[in-house]
């Protein structure tokens, strides 16, 4: 495939000028899928965002009491641990910390843990949580100026880094992570933050684990919060969708933006 990095341009022409035959686009779709995060970072100047969630067959991520352990089965959780090990950062909101007290590590499945990021505008967070155990994996809390100073001091004392924003949004976070050189960011947040991330175009790919369970409840939370859409014609459609069984569950993968098969078409046509 064509390298989208401008610093790497000219290689194909140089090889052809030297009399070598160069074919572009061989297994092109698979090459672009393999390099989808790299392509997105270079062409959009932002990390590649993946939103992962697990829900029941009736579209719930927890019961009406907030209990959510476990919706998906062991095989699905194993896949998530693998995915985390392949990402530079994993992001949750303050409510996930308060409700679930997650670890957000690869649990030894991969050879590394992502940077764990908590978004909290007011720092209304517990001072004791699994994420503050910085010896396990690094944690970064992103907040706004004027947030709870006592909580901030408690986090810093435990080795947690704290970064302040004038206005904390998914777009601002992704811009910060781009400057840090990050390639892939995993959103494992609740519905409110997920909706904000989608609205801010911080999510390009969706991993949805669907468990064959029914829990009902009109007040039981769903994976995504308010997007402000009023007509079905406004629905966010996924492209290049695949569905595969994972243990007792099903994993649906799809793209909220152009799929890898649609990326760089013009460049490839010019150089093929």
C-alpha positions in Angstrom: 0.0 0.0 0.0 1.0 3.6 -0.4 2.5 5.1 2.8 0.4 8.1 3.8 3.3 9.7 5.6 4.5 12.7 3.5 8.1 12.1 4.8 8.0 8.7 3.0 6.8 9.9 -0.3 8.7 9.3 -3.5 9.8 5.8 -2.7 7.7 4.2 -5.4 8.8 6.6 -8.0 12.4 6.1 -7.1 12.2 2.4 -7.4 10.5 2.6 -10.8 13.1 5.1 -12.0 15.7 2.5 -11.1 14.0 0.0 -13.4 12.2 -2.0 -10.8 8.6 -3.2 -11.2 6.4 -1.9 -8.4 2.8 -3.1 -7.8 0.6 -1.0 -5.5 -2.6 -2.3 -4.0 -1.8 -6.0 -3.7 -4.1 -7.1 -0.8 -4.8 -3.4 -0.4 -7.9 -3.7 1.8 -6.1 -6.0 4.2 -3.0 -3.8 4.3 -5.1 -0.7 5.1 -7.0 -2.6 7.8 -3.7 -3.7 9.3 -2.5 -0.1 9.3 -5.8 1.7 10.0 -4.7 3.5 13.1 -1.5 4.7 11.5 -3.4 5.9 8.4 -6.0 7.7 10.6 -3.4 9.4 12.7 -1.5 10.8 9.7 -4.6 11.8 7.6 -6.7 13.3 10.5 -3.9 14.3 13.0 -5.7 12.5 15.7 -5.4 9.0 17.4 -7.6 6.2 16.1 -10.5 5.8 18.6 -12.2 2.5 19.3 -15.4 2.3 21.4 -15.9 -1.0 23.2 -18.9 -2.1 25.2 -20.8 -5.2 26.2 -24.6 -5.3 26.3 -27.4 -7.8 26.7 -29.6 -8.9 23.8 -32.1 -6.2 24.8 -29.5 -3.5 24.7 -28.7 -3.0 28.4 -25.2 -2.5 30.0 -26.4 -2.9 33.6 -29.5 -3.7 35.6 -31.8 -0.9 37.0 -29.6 -1.0 40.2 -26.5 -0.4 38.2 -25.0 -3.9 38.6 -23.1 -5.0 35.5 -20.8 -7.8 36.5 -20.6 -9.8 34.2 -22.6 -9.1 31.0 -20.2 -10.9 28.7 -18.5 -14.2 29.1 -14.9 -15.2 29.8 -13.9 -15.5 26.1 -15.2 -11.9 25.4 -13.3 -10.5 28.4 -10.1 -12.3 27.2 -10.5 -10.5 23.8 -10.9 -7.2 25.6 -7.7 -7.8 27.5 -5.9 -8.5 24.2 -7.3 -5.3 22.7 -6.2 -3.2 25.7 -2.6 -4.5 25.2 -2.7 -3.3 21.6 -3.9 0.2 22.6 -1.8 3.2 23.9 -4.6 4.4 26.2 -8.0 3.4 27.6 -10.4 6.1 28.7 -13.3 6.0 31.2 -15.3 8.6 33.0 -15.7 9.3 36.7 -18.9 7.4 36.9 -17.2 4.2 35.8 -14.6 4.6 38.5 -17.3 5.1 41.1 -19.6 2.3 40.0 -17.2 -0.4 38.8 -13.8 0.3 40.3 -12.1 -1.2 37.2 -8.4 -2.1 36.7 -8.3 -1.5 32.9 -5.2 -3.6 32.4 -4.5 -6.4 30.0 -4.5 -8.9 32.9 -1.3 -10.5 31.7 -2.8 -11.4 28.3 -0.7 -8.9 26.4 2.9 -7.8 27.0 1.9 -4.3 28.1 -0.8 -2.2 29.8 -2.3 0.9 28.2 -2.1 4.3 29.9 -5.3 4.5 32.0 -7.2 7.8 31.6 -10.0 9.1 33.7 -12.0 12.1 32.5 -13.6 14.0 35.4 -14.4 17.7 35.2 -14.9 18.3 38.9 -12.7 15.5 40.3 -15.7 14.0 42.3 -13.7 10.8 42.5 -13.0 8.3 45.3 -9.5 8.8 46.8 -9.1 5.0 46.9 -9.5 3.0 43.7 -7.8 0.3 41.7 -6.8 2.8 39.0 -4.7 4.8 41.5 -2.4 1.9 42.0 0.3 3.3 39.8 2.7 0.4 40.3 0.3 -1.8 38.3 0.0 0.6 35.4 0.2 4.4 34.9 -2.9 6.5 35.3 -3.6 9.9 34.1 -6.6 12.0 35.3 -7.9 14.7 33.0 -9.9 17.5 34.6 -10.8 21.2 34.4 -9.2 24.1 36.2 -11.0 24.7 39.5 -11.6 21.1 40.3 -11.5 19.6 43.8 -8.0 20.4 45.0 -8.1 17.9 47.9 -8.9 15.0 45.6 -6.1 16.1 43.2 -3.5 16.2 46.1 -4.6 12.7 47.1 -4.2 11.3 43.6 -0.8 12.9 43.1 0.4 11.5 46.3 -0.5 8.0 44.9 1.5 8.6 41.8 -1.4 9.6 39.5 -0.7 12.4 37.0 -3.3 15.1 36.7 -3.7 17.4 33.6 -6.0 20.4 33.5 -8.1 21.8 30.6 -10.0 24.9 30.2 -12.9 22.8 28.8 -12.6 19.0 29.1 -14.1 17.3 26.0 -13.3 14.2 24.1 -12.0 16.3 21.2 -9.6 18.1 23.6 -8.4 14.8 25.1 -7.7 13.3 21.7 -5.8 16.4 20.6 -3.7 16.1 23.8 -3.1 12.4 23.1 -2.1 13.1 19.5 0.6 15.5 20.8 1.8 12.7 23.1 2.3 10.6 20.0 -0.5 8.1 20.7 -1.8 5.9 17.9 -4.8 4.0 19.2 -7.2 5.0 22.0 -9.8 2.7 23.5 -13.0 4.2 24.9 -14.5 1.9 27.6 -16.8 4.5 29.1 -20.5 4.8 30.0 -23.2 6.1 27.8 -22.9 9.8 28.5 -19.2 10.0 27.7 -19.6 7.6 24.8 -22.2 9.9 23.2 -19.9 12.9 23.7 -17.0 11.0 22.1 -19.1 10.0 19.1 -20.4 13.6 18.7 -16.7 14.8 18.9 -15.6 12.4 16.1 -13.3 10.7 18.7 -14.6 7.3 17.8 -13.8 5.6 14.4 -14.4 1.9 15.2 -16.9 0.1 17.4 -16.5 -3.2 19.2 -19.9 -4.3 20.5 -20.1 -7.6 22.5 -23.7 -8.8 22.6 -24.5 -11.4 25.2 -27.5 -13.8 24.8 -29.1 -12.5 28.0 -32.3 -10.5 28.8 -32.6 -8.3 31.8 -35.4 -5.8 30.8 -36.1 -2.6 32.8 -37.1 0.6 31.2 -34.6 2.5 33.4 -31.7 0.1 32.9 -28.9 2.0 31.2 -28.1 1.5 27.5 -24.6 1.8 25.9 -25.0 5.3 24.6 -26.5 8.5 25.9 -28.3 11.4 24.1 -27.0 12.2 20.6 -29.8 14.7 19.9 -31.1 12.7 16.9 -34.8 13.0 16.2 -35.3 10.9 13.0 -34.2 7.4 12.0 -32.6 9.0 8.9 -30.1 10.7 11.3 -28.9 7.5 12.8 -25.2 6.8 12.9 -24.6 3.9 10.5 -21.7 1.5 10.8 -19.9 0.4 7.6 -17.8 -2.7 6.9 -19.5 -4.6 9.6 -18.5 -8.1 10.7 -20.1 -10.4 13.3 -18.3 -13.3 14.9 -19.0 -15.6 17.8 -16.8 -15.2 20.8 -17.6 -18.0 23.3 -21.3 -17.6 24.2 -21.4 -14.0 22.9 -21.2 -12.3 19.6 -18.7 -9.5 18.6 -19.9 -6.9 16.2 -17.2 -4.8 14.6 -17.8 -1.8 12.4 -16.7 1.7 11.5 -18.3 5.0 12.2 -16.2 6.7 9.5 -14.7 5.5 6.3 -13.6 1.9 6.6 -9.9 1.0 5.8 -11.1 -0.3 2.5 -12.2 3.2 1.5 -9.0 5.0 2.8 -6.4 6.5 0.5 -8.3 5.4 -2.7 -7.2 8.5 -4.6 -3.5 8.1 -3.6 -3.5 4.5 -4.6 -5.1 5.2 -7.9 -2.5 7.9 -8.7 0.5 5.6 -7.9 -0.8 2.2 -9.1 
